Each structure stands twice: as C-alpha cells, then as structure tokens.
Amino acid sequence: MSTPKRSPQFPDVPTIAESGLAGYEVTVWYGLCGPGGIPAALVEKMNADLQKALASPETAKRLSDVGIEPAADTPAQFTEFARVEVAKWAKVIKDANVKAE
C-alpha cells in the first residue's frame, strides 16, 4: 500500500513505510471543485449535502466496495490538502525534470 495506513480491504498488506521506505506516500484522491467566486453560503450548502450523502450507510458501503475511504473535510481543509498535494507533485516533477510530450 502506498498510503500512510493499511487499507481496510487488504488489512494484511503492509504499507510501503512499514516495508522500509519511510516517507513514501502516494494516494488517489477526489474532490468536489468549482470556479472561483462561488458564494460561501453555496459552498457550505454543497458541503453539508455532500457530508450527508457520505454519512449514508448505502453510500459508505458502495464507496468502500470500490476501495474509496471518504474524508469528511471542510472546504478549507480540502483547499489546504489540495494546495499541499499540488506543491508536492510540482516539486517531484521539477526534481525529476519531467517534460510533457
């Protein structure tokens, strides 16, 4: 597992860190995004509706069945998470001199 913790679907498979490569972390993530300038009240309403959907046992099971572990982040938490991810991968791309082809 390239995630920081073991997967509930594969609890016996160790993480890469547990296997001796500390600091290695690659995760797939999804987020709900929109254009800048969306009114804060609408963002909060959409987030509340999303949190309600994610809390549904049926939704939780369907997501779990395909290996998705939802995070109940606030819009501010998700914004910070995405900022950190973009900076991390931008550094990887720059350090590896990756070029688009």
C-alpha distances in whole Angstrom, upper triangle without the diagonal:
4,5,8,8,7,7,11,11,9,10,10,7,6,4,6,9,9,10,12,11,12,13,10,9,9,9,12,15,18,21,25,27,31,33,35,38,36,39,37,38,36,33,33,35,32,29,31,31,27,27,29,27,24,25,27,25,26,24,21,21,21,18,16,17,15,12,14,14,17,18,22,23,26,27,28,24,23,25,24,20,21,23,21,18,21,22,19,19,22,22,20,22,25,24,23,26,24,27,28,29
4,7,8,9,10,14,14,12,13,14,10,9,6,6,8,10,10,12,10,11,10,7,5,5,7,10,13,16,19,23,25,28,31,32,35,34,36,35,36,35,31,32,33,31,28,30,30,27,26,29,27,24,26,28,27,27,25,22,22,22,19,17,19,17,13,14,14,17,17,21,21,25,25,25,22,20,22,21,17,18,20,17,15,18,19,15,15,19,19,16,18,21,20,19,23,21,24,25,27
4,6,7,8,12,13,12,12,14,11,10,7,8,9,11,12,14,12,11,10,8,5,6,6,9,11,15,17,21,23,27,29,30,33,32,34,32,33,32,29,29,30,28,25,27,27,24,23,26,24,21,23,25,24,25,22,20,20,20,17,16,18,16,12,12,11,14,14,18,18,21,22,22,19,18,20,19,15,16,18,16,14,17,18,15,15,19,19,17,20,23,22,21,25,23,26,26,29
4,7,9,12,15,14,13,14,12,10,7,8,7,9,12,13,11,10,9,8,6,8,9,12,13,17,19,23,24,28,31,31,34,33,34,32,34,33,29,29,31,29,25,27,28,25,23,26,25,22,23,25,25,26,24,21,22,22,19,17,20,19,15,14,13,15,14,17,18,21,22,22,18,18,20,18,15,17,19,16,14,18,18,15,17,20,20,18,21,24,23,23,26,25,28,29,31
4,7,9,12,11,9,11,10,8,6,9,9,9,12,14,13,12,12,12,10,11,11,13,15,18,20,24,26,30,32,33,35,34,36,33,34,33,30,29,31,29,26,27,28,24,23,25,24,21,21,24,23,24,22,19,19,21,18,15,18,17,13,13,11,14,14,17,18,22,23,23,20,19,22,20,17,19,21,19,17,21,22,19,20,24,23,22,25,27,26,26,30,28,31,32,34
4,6,9,7,6,8,7,6,6,10,10,9,12,14,15,14,15,14,12,13,12,14,16,19,21,25,28,31,34,35,38,36,38,35,36,35,32,31,33,30,27,28,29,25,24,26,25,21,22,23,22,23,21,18,18,19,17,14,16,15,12,13,11,15,16,19,20,24,26,26,22,22,25,24,20,22,24,22,20,24,25,22,22,26,26,24,27,29,28,28,31,30,33,33,35
4,5,5,6,9,8,9,9,12,13,13,15,18,17,17,17,16,13,13,11,13,14,17,20,23,26,30,33,34,37,35,36,34,35,34,30,30,31,28,26,27,26,23,22,24,22,18,19,21,19,20,18,15,15,16,13,10,12,12,8,10,9,13,14,18,19,23,25,26,22,21,24,24,20,22,24,22,20,24,25,23,23,27,27,25,27,30,30,29,32,30,33,32,34
4,5,5,9,10,11,12,16,17,16,18,21,21,21,21,19,17,17,15,15,16,18,21,24,27,31,34,36,38,36,37,35,35,34,31,30,30,28,25,26,26,22,21,22,21,17,18,18,16,17,16,13,12,14,12,9,10,11,8,10,9,13,14,17,20,24,26,27,24,23,26,26,22,24,27,25,23,27,28,26,26,30,30,28,31,34,33,33,36,34,36,36,37
4,6,9,9,12,13,16,18,17,18,22,22,22,22,20,18,17,15,15,17,19,22,24,28,31,35,36,39,37,38,36,37,35,32,32,32,29,27,28,27,24,23,24,22,18,19,19,17,17,16,14,12,13,12,8,8,9,7,10,10,14,17,20,22,26,28,29,26,24,28,28,24,25,28,27,24,27,30,27,27,30,31,29,31,34,34,33,35,33,35,35,36
4,6,6,9,10,13,16,14,15,19,19,20,21,19,17,17,15,16,18,21,24,27,30,34,37,38,41,39,41,39,39,38,35,34,35,32,30,31,30,27,26,27,25,22,23,23,21,21,20,17,16,17,15,12,12,12,10,13,13,17,19,22,24,28,30,31,27,26,29,29,25,26,29,27,25,28,30,27,26,30,30,28,30,33,32,31,34,32,35,35,36
4,6,8,10,13,15,13,14,18,19,19,20,19,17,18,17,18,20,22,25,28,31,35,38,40,42,40,42,39,40,39,35,35,35,33,30,31,31,28,26,27,26,22,23,24,21,22,21,18,17,19,17,13,14,15,12,14,14,17,19,22,24,28,30,31,27,26,30,29,25,27,30,27,25,29,30,27,27,31,31,29,31,34,33,33,36,34,37,37,38
4,6,9,13,14,12,12,16,18,18,20,19,18,19,18,20,22,25,28,31,34,38,41,42,45,43,45,43,43,42,39,38,39,37,34,35,35,31,30,31,30,26,27,27,25,26,25,22,20,22,20,17,17,18,15,18,17,21,22,26,28,31,33,34,30,29,32,31,28,29,32,29,27,31,32,29,29,32,32,30,32,35,34,33,36,34,37,37,39
4,7,9,12,10,10,13,15,16,17,16,15,16,16,18,20,23,26,30,32,36,39,40,43,42,44,41,42,41,38,37,38,36,33,34,34,31,29,31,30,26,27,28,26,26,25,22,21,22,20,17,17,17,14,16,17,20,22,25,27,30,32,32,29,28,31,29,26,27,29,27,25,28,29,26,25,29,29,26,29,32,30,29,32,31,34,34,35
4,7,8,6,7,10,11,12,14,13,13,14,15,18,20,23,26,30,32,36,39,40,43,41,43,41,42,41,37,37,38,36,33,34,35,31,30,32,31,27,28,29,27,28,27,24,23,24,22,19,20,19,16,18,17,21,21,25,26,30,31,31,28,27,29,28,24,26,28,25,23,26,27,23,24,27,27,24,27,30,28,27,31,30,33,33,35
4,5,5,6,9,9,10,11,9,9,11,12,15,17,21,24,27,29,33,36,37,39,38,40,38,40,38,35,35,36,34,31,33,33,29,28,31,29,26,27,29,27,28,26,23,23,24,21,19,20,19,15,17,16,19,19,23,24,27,28,28,25,24,26,24,21,22,24,21,19,23,23,20,20,24,23,21,24,26,25,24,27,26,30,30,32
4,5,5,7,6,7,9,7,8,10,12,15,18,22,25,28,30,34,36,37,40,39,41,39,41,40,36,36,38,35,33,35,35,31,30,33,32,28,30,32,30,31,29,26,26,26,23,21,23,21,18,19,19,21,22,25,25,29,30,29,26,25,27,25,21,22,24,21,19,22,22,18,18,22,21,18,21,23,22,21,24,24,27,28,30
4,5,5,5,4,7,6,8,11,13,17,19,23,25,29,31,34,37,37,40,39,41,39,41,40,36,36,38,36,33,35,35,32,31,34,33,29,30,32,31,32,30,27,28,28,25,23,25,23,20,20,20,22,22,25,25,28,29,28,25,24,26,24,21,22,23,20,19,22,21,18,19,22,21,19,22,24,22,22,25,25,29,30,32
4,5,7,8,10,10,11,14,16,19,22,25,28,31,33,37,39,40,43,42,44,41,43,42,38,38,40,38,34,36,37,33,32,34,33,30,31,33,31,32,31,27,27,28,26,23,25,24,20,21,20,23,23,26,27,30,31,31,27,27,29,27,24,25,27,23,22,25,25,21,22,26,24,22,25,28,25,25,29,28,32,33,35
4,6,8,11,10,12,15,17,20,23,26,29,33,35,38,41,41,44,44,46,43,45,44,40,40,42,40,37,39,39,36,34,37,36,32,33,35,33,34,32,29,29,30,27,25,26,25,21,23,22,25,25,29,29,33,34,33,30,29,31,29,26,27,28,25,23,26,26,22,23,26,24,22,25,27,25,24,28,27,31,32,34
4,6,10,10,12,15,18,21,24,28,30,34,36,39,41,42,45,44,46,44,46,45,41,41,43,41,38,40,41,37,36,39,38,34,35,37,36,37,35,32,32,33,30,27,29,27,24,25,24,27,27,30,30,33,34,33,30,29,31,29,26,27,28,24,23,26,25,21,22,25,23,21,24,25,23,22,26,26,30,32,34
4,7,6,9,12,15,19,22,25,28,32,33,36,38,38,41,41,43,41,43,42,39,39,41,39,36,38,39,35,34,37,36,33,34,36,35,36,34,31,32,32,29,27,28,26,23,24,23,26,25,29,28,31,32,31,27,27,28,26,23,24,25,21,20,22,21,18,18,21,19,17,20,22,19,19,23,23,26,28,30
4,6,9,12,15,19,21,25,27,30,31,35,37,37,40,39,41,39,41,40,37,37,39,37,34,36,37,34,33,36,35,31,33,35,34,36,33,30,31,32,28,27,28,27,23,23,22,24,23,27,26,29,30,28,25,25,26,23,20,22,22,19,18,21,20,16,17,20,18,16,20,21,19,19,23,23,27,29,31
4,6,10,13,16,18,22,24,27,28,31,33,33,36,36,38,36,38,37,34,34,36,34,31,33,35,31,30,34,33,29,31,34,33,34,32,29,30,31,27,26,28,26,22,22,21,23,21,24,23,26,26,25,22,21,22,20,17,19,19,15,14,17,16,12,14,17,15,13,17,19,16,17,21,21,25,26,29
4,7,10,14,16,20,22,26,27,30,32,32,35,35,37,35,38,37,33,34,36,33,30,33,34,30,30,33,32,28,30,32,32,33,30,28,28,28,25,24,25,23,20,20,19,21,21,24,23,26,26,25,22,21,22,20,17,18,18,15,13,16,16,12,13,16,14,12,15,17,16,16,19,19,22,24,26
4,7,10,12,16,18,22,23,27,29,29,32,32,34,32,34,33,29,30,32,30,27,29,30,26,26,29,28,25,27,29,29,29,26,24,25,25,21,20,22,20,17,16,16,18,17,20,20,22,23,22,19,18,19,17,14,15,16,13,11,14,14,11,11,15,14,12,15,18,17,17,20,19,22,23,26
4,7,10,13,16,20,21,24,26,27,31,30,32,31,33,31,28,29,31,28,25,28,28,25,25,28,26,23,25,27,27,28,25,23,24,23,19,19,20,18,15,14,15,16,16,20,19,22,22,22,19,17,18,17,13,13,15,13,10,13,14,10,10,14,14,12,14,17,17,16,19,17,20,21,23
4,6,10,13,17,18,22,24,25,28,28,30,28,30,28,25,26,27,24,22,25,25,21,21,24,22,19,22,24,24,24,21,19,20,19,16,15,17,15,12,11,11,12,13,16,16,19,19,20,17,14,16,16,12,12,15,13,10,13,15,12,12,15,16,14,16,19,20,19,22,20,22,22,24
4,7,10,14,16,19,22,24,27,26,28,27,28,26,23,24,25,22,20,23,23,19,19,22,20,18,21,22,22,22,19,17,19,17,14,14,16,13,10,9,10,11,12,16,16,19,18,19,17,14,16,16,12,12,15,14,11,13,16,14,13,16,18,16,17,20,21,20,22,20,22,21,23
4,7,10,12,16,19,21,23,22,25,23,25,23,19,21,22,19,17,19,19,16,16,19,17,15,18,20,21,20,17,16,18,16,13,14,16,13,11,9,9,9,10,13,12,15,15,16,14,11,13,14,10,9,13,13,10,12,15,14,13,16,18,18,18,22,23,22,24,22,23,22,25
4,7,9,13,16,18,21,19,22,21,22,20,17,18,19,15,14,17,16,13,14,17,15,13,17,18,19,19,15,15,17,15,12,14,16,13,12,9,10,9,10,12,12,14,13,15,14,10,12,14,11,10,14,14,12,13,17,16,16,18,21,20,20,24,25,25,26,24,25,23,25
4,6,10,13,15,17,16,18,17,18,16,13,15,16,12,11,14,14,11,12,15,14,13,16,18,20,20,16,16,19,17,14,16,19,16,16,12,12,10,10,11,10,11,10,12,11,8,10,12,10,9,12,14,12,13,17,17,17,19,21,21,22,24,26,27,28,25,26,24,27
4,7,11,13,15,13,15,14,16,13,10,12,13,9,9,12,12,9,12,14,13,13,16,18,20,20,16,17,20,18,15,18,21,18,18,15,15,12,12,12,11,11,9,12,12,9,10,14,13,11,14,16,15,16,19,20,20,21,24,24,24,27,29,29,30,28,28,26,28
4,7,9,12,10,13,13,15,12,10,13,14,11,11,14,14,12,15,17,17,16,20,21,24,24,20,21,24,22,19,22,24,22,21,18,18,15,15,15,13,13,10,12,13,10,9,13,13,10,13,16,15,14,18,19,19,20,23,24,23,25,28,28,29,26,26,25,27
4,7,9,7,11,12,14,11,9,13,14,11,12,16,15,14,17,19,19,19,22,24,27,26,22,24,27,25,22,25,27,25,25,22,22,19,18,18,16,15,11,14,15,13,12,15,16,13,15,18,18,17,20,22,21,22,25,26,25,27,30,30,30,28,28,26,28
4,6,7,10,12,15,12,11,15,16,14,15,18,19,18,20,23,22,23,26,27,30,30,26,27,30,28,26,29,31,29,28,25,25,22,22,21,19,17,13,15,17,15,13,16,17,15,16,19,19,17,20,23,22,22,25,27,25,27,30,31,30,28,27,25,28
4,6,9,11,14,12,11,14,16,15,16,19,20,19,21,24,24,24,27,29,32,32,28,29,32,31,28,31,33,31,30,27,27,24,22,22,19,17,13,14,16,15,12,15,17,15,15,18,19,17,19,22,22,22,25,27,26,27,30,31,31,29,28,27,30
4,6,8,11,10,10,13,15,14,16,19,19,19,22,24,24,25,28,30,33,33,29,31,34,32,30,33,35,33,33,29,29,26,24,23,20,17,14,14,18,16,14,17,19,18,18,21,22,21,23,26,26,25,28,30,30,30,33,35,34,33,32,31,33
4,6,8,7,7,10,11,11,13,15,16,16,18,20,21,22,24,26,30,30,26,28,31,30,27,30,33,31,31,27,27,23,22,20,18,15,12,14,17,15,14,17,19,18,18,22,22,21,24,26,27,26,29,31,31,32,35,36,36,34,34,32,34
4,5,5,6,9,10,11,12,14,16,17,18,20,21,23,24,26,30,30,27,28,32,31,29,32,34,33,33,29,28,24,23,21,18,15,12,14,17,17,15,19,21,20,20,24,25,24,26,29,29,29,32,34,34,35,38,39,39,37,37,35,38
4,5,5,6,9,10,10,12,14,15,16,18,20,21,22,25,28,29,26,27,30,30,28,30,33,32,31,27,26,22,20,18,16,12,10,11,15,14,13,16,19,18,19,22,23,23,25,27,28,29,31,33,33,34,37,38,39,37,37,36,39
4,5,5,6,9,10,10,12,14,15,17,18,20,21,23,27,27,25,26,29,29,27,30,33,32,32,28,27,23,21,18,16,13,12,13,17,17,16,19,21,21,22,25,26,26,28,30,31,32,34,36,36,38,40,41,42,40,40,39,41
4,5,5,6,8,10,10,12,14,15,16,18,20,21,25,25,23,24,27,27,25,28,30,29,29,26,25,21,20,17,16,13,11,14,17,16,16,19,21,20,21,24,25,25,27,30,30,31,33,35,35,36,39,40,40,38,38,36,39
4,5,5,6,9,10,10,12,14,15,16,18,20,24,24,21,22,26,25,23,26,28,27,27,23,22,18,17,14,13,10,8,10,13,12,12,15,17,16,18,21,21,22,24,26,26,27,30,31,32,33,36,37,37,35,35,34,37
4,5,5,6,9,10,10,12,14,15,16,19,22,23,20,21,25,25,23,25,28,27,27,23,22,18,16,13,12,9,8,10,13,13,13,16,17,18,19,22,23,23,26,27,28,29,32,33,34,35,37,39,39,38,38,37,39
4,5,5,6,9,10,11,12,14,15,17,21,21,19,20,24,23,22,25,27,27,27,23,22,18,17,14,14,11,11,14,16,15,16,19,20,20,22,25,25,26,28,30,31,32,34,35,36,38,40,41,42,39,40,38,41
4,5,5,6,9,10,11,12,14,16,19,19,17,18,21,21,19,22,24,24,24,20,19,16,15,13,12,11,10,13,15,13,15,18,18,18,20,23,23,23,26,28,28,29,32,33,33,35,37,38,39,36,37,35,37
4,5,5,6,8,10,10,12,14,18,19,16,16,20,20,18,20,23,22,22,18,17,13,12,9,9,7,7,11,12,11,13,15,16,16,18,21,21,22,24,26,26,28,30,31,32,34,36,36,37,35,36,35,37
4,5,5,6,9,10,11,13,16,17,15,16,20,20,18,21,23,23,23,19,18,14,13,10,10,9,10,13,14,14,16,18,19,19,22,24,24,25,28,29,30,31,34,34,35,37,39,40,41,39,40,38,41
4,5,5,6,9,10,11,15,15,13,14,18,17,17,19,22,22,22,19,18,14,14,11,13,12,12,16,17,16,18,21,20,21,23,25,25,26,29,30,30,32,35,35,36,38,40,40,41,39,40,38,40
4,5,5,6,9,10,13,14,11,12,15,15,13,16,19,18,18,15,14,11,11,9,10,10,11,15,15,13,16,18,17,18,21,22,22,23,26,27,27,29,32,32,32,35,37,37,38,36,37,35,37
4,5,5,6,9,12,13,11,11,15,15,14,16,19,19,18,15,13,10,9,6,9,9,11,14,14,13,16,18,17,18,21,22,22,24,27,27,28,30,32,32,33,36,37,38,39,37,38,37,39
4,6,5,7,10,12,10,11,14,15,14,16,19,20,20,17,15,12,12,10,12,13,15,18,17,17,20,22,21,22,25,26,26,28,30,31,31,33,36,36,37,39,41,41,43,40,41,40,42
4,5,5,9,9,7,9,12,12,11,14,16,16,17,14,13,11,12,11,13,14,16,19,18,17,20,22,21,22,25,26,25,27,30,30,30,32,35,35,35,38,40,40,41,39,40,38,40
4,5,8,9,6,6,10,10,9,11,14,14,14,11,10,7,9,8,11,13,15,18,16,15,19,20,19,19,23,24,23,25,28,27,28,30,32,32,33,36,37,37,39,36,38,36,38
4,6,9,7,7,10,12,11,12,15,16,16,14,12,9,10,9,12,14,17,19,18,17,21,22,21,22,26,26,25,28,30,30,31,33,35,35,36,39,40,40,42,40,41,40,42
4,5,5,6,9,10,11,12,14,16,16,14,13,12,13,12,16,18,20,23,21,20,24,26,24,25,28,29,28,30,33,33,33,36,38,37,38,41,42,42,44,41,43,41,43
4,6,5,6,9,10,10,12,15,15,14,13,12,15,14,18,20,22,25,24,23,26,28,26,27,30,30,29,32,34,34,34,37,39,38,39,42,43,43,45,42,43,42,44
4,5,5,6,9,10,11,13,14,13,14,13,16,16,20,22,24,27,25,24,27,29,26,27,31,31,30,32,35,34,34,37,39,38,39,42,43,42,44,41,43,41,42
4,5,5,6,8,10,11,12,11,11,10,13,13,17,19,20,23,22,20,23,25,23,23,27,28,26,28,31,31,30,33,35,34,35,38,40,39,41,38,39,37,39
4,6,5,6,9,10,10,9,8,8,11,12,15,18,20,23,21,19,23,24,22,23,26,26,25,27,30,29,29,32,34,33,34,37,38,38,40,37,39,37,39
4,5,5,6,9,10,9,10,11,14,15,19,22,24,26,24,22,26,27,25,25,29,29,27,29,32,31,31,34,36,34,36,39,39,39,41,38,40,38,40
4,5,5,7,9,9,10,11,15,16,19,22,23,26,24,22,25,27,24,24,28,28,26,28,31,30,29,33,35,33,34,37,38,37,39,36,37,36,37
4,5,5,6,5,7,8,11,13,16,19,20,23,21,19,22,23,21,21,25,25,22,25,28,26,26,29,31,30,30,34,35,34,36,33,34,33,34
4,5,5,5,6,9,12,14,17,21,22,25,22,20,24,25,21,22,26,25,23,26,28,27,26,30,31,30,31,34,35,34,36,34,35,34,36
4,6,7,10,12,16,18,21,24,26,28,25,23,27,28,24,25,29,28,25,28,31,29,28,32,33,31,32,36,36,35,37,35,36,35,36
4,6,9,11,15,18,20,23,24,27,24,22,25,26,22,22,26,26,23,25,28,26,25,28,30,28,29,33,33,32,34,31,32,31,32
4,7,10,13,16,18,22,23,25,22,20,23,24,20,20,24,23,20,23,26,24,23,26,28,26,27,31,31,30,32,29,31,30,31
4,6,9,13,15,18,19,21,18,16,20,20,17,17,21,21,18,21,23,22,21,25,26,25,26,29,30,29,31,29,31,29,31
4,7,10,12,16,17,19,16,15,18,19,15,17,20,19,18,21,23,22,22,25,26,25,27,30,30,30,32,30,32,31,33
4,6,9,12,14,16,14,12,16,17,14,15,19,18,17,20,22,21,22,25,26,26,27,30,31,31,33,31,32,31,34
4,6,9,11,13,10,9,13,14,11,13,16,16,15,18,20,20,21,23,25,25,27,29,30,30,32,31,32,32,34
4,7,10,12,9,9,13,14,12,14,17,18,17,20,22,22,23,26,27,28,29,32,32,33,35,33,35,34,37
4,6,8,6,6,9,10,9,12,14,15,15,17,19,20,21,23,25,25,27,29,30,31,33,31,33,32,35
4,5,5,6,9,10,10,12,14,15,16,18,20,21,23,24,26,27,28,30,32,33,34,33,34,33,36
4,6,5,6,9,10,11,12,14,15,16,18,20,21,22,24,26,27,28,30,31,32,31,32,31,34
4,5,5,6,9,10,11,12,14,15,17,18,20,21,23,25,26,27,29,30,31,30,32,31,34
4,5,5,6,9,10,11,12,14,15,16,18,20,21,23,24,26,27,29,30,29,31,30,34
4,5,5,6,8,10,10,12,14,15,16,18,20,21,22,24,26,27,28,27,28,27,30
4,6,5,6,9,10,11,12,14,16,16,19,20,21,22,24,26,27,25,27,26,29
4,5,5,6,9,10,11,12,14,15,17,19,20,21,23,24,26,25,26,26,30
4,5,5,6,9,10,11,12,14,16,17,18,20,21,23,24,23,25,25,28
4,5,5,6,9,10,11,12,14,15,16,18,20,21,22,21,22,22,25
4,6,5,6,9,10,11,12,14,15,16,18,20,21,20,22,22,25
4,6,5,6,9,10,11,12,14,15,16,18,20,19,21,22,25
4,5,5,6,8,10,11,12,14,15,16,18,17,19,19,23
4,5,5,6,9,10,10,12,14,15,16,15,16,17,20
4,6,5,6,9,10,10,12,14,15,15,17,18,21
4,6,5,6,9,10,11,12,14,14,17,18,21
4,5,5,6,8,10,10,12,11,13,14,18
4,5,5,6,9,10,10,10,12,13,17
4,5,5,6,8,10,10,13,15,19
4,6,5,6,8,8,12,14,17
4,6,5,6,5,8,10,13
4,5,5,6,9,12,15
4,5,8,11,14,17
4,5,9,12,15
4,6,10,12
4,7,9
4,6
4
